[in-house]
Amino acid sequence: MTQKVIAKQSGVSASMVSRILSGRLEQAVVISEEKEFRVRRVAEELGYRGSCQS
């Protein structure tokens, strides 16, 4: 499962998925709570597990 698939199903960019799932949301990045929730929900539904390399 890739972040690109999560992005497509969530309606956001792959880079935004990466930022949300890694917890690296900079202050300059504005994202609604609804979008963040949607990304996390889709990731959970798809069984996404982040890389251990980070």
Steps between C-alpha positions, in 0.01 A plus 500: 500500500650830395432854608400575140203264533398663828537843338281405205225358720523793745504773238830656611858493371745223584724755671212605722436136592867467590489809720183391677606143566850599615374784719713755315245771436684830488328813624490636145295198385130546556284189493149457628430256780255329265772431241742375764230271641415373151866416423544317831172313452587386147849394615348296781235345276767397250725360771782744429812448709774759473856419409737415781780677313401845627 
